């Protein structure tokens, strides 16, 4: 069934959560704090199980730190391969750090060529930097929405991190640096 050009891949995660950041933000926006807590609790339980940590010892702070790191690392790996999405919105990031709706992903060079061919005044150009900014904004928006509901008290605890965006960027850049130093082979584009 695969064409000669296709390369099969092995998927690591057998199960995940279907809920997206949008689901929590939407629940909070409609005043349904209990639904938001349920969605977050499900994701937190899955992550604790994957990490082999007892659920009662895995706090929401632990979960949000894991979510930020995992998402930043996933975006860095995508960008290391020169892929851009352009649509890393609340709808396309799951509560277990996955990027979904990959039909818009293309290589950076394809996106640049297409942007020269068509002028789209309704959306920013697809670039690695815009993906990075949009992802950090999605996660920051999630955390901001939750803070008022006292679901968690997440804070970037290290003094070297001035704010959330610096924290996200540090993780992202650290993963890119690691991939380059280790000369990890890029996936075929």
Secondary structure, 3 states (H helix, E strand, C coil): CCCCCCCCCCCCCCCCCCCEHHHHHHHHHCCCHHHHHHHHHHHHHHHHHHHCCCHHHCCHHHHHHHHHHHHHHHHHHHHHCCEECCCCCHHHEECCCCECCHHHCEEHHHHHHHHHHCCCCCCCCCCHHHHHHHHHHHHHHHHHHHHCCCCCCCCCCCCCCCCHHHHHHHHHHHHHHHHHHCCCCCCCC
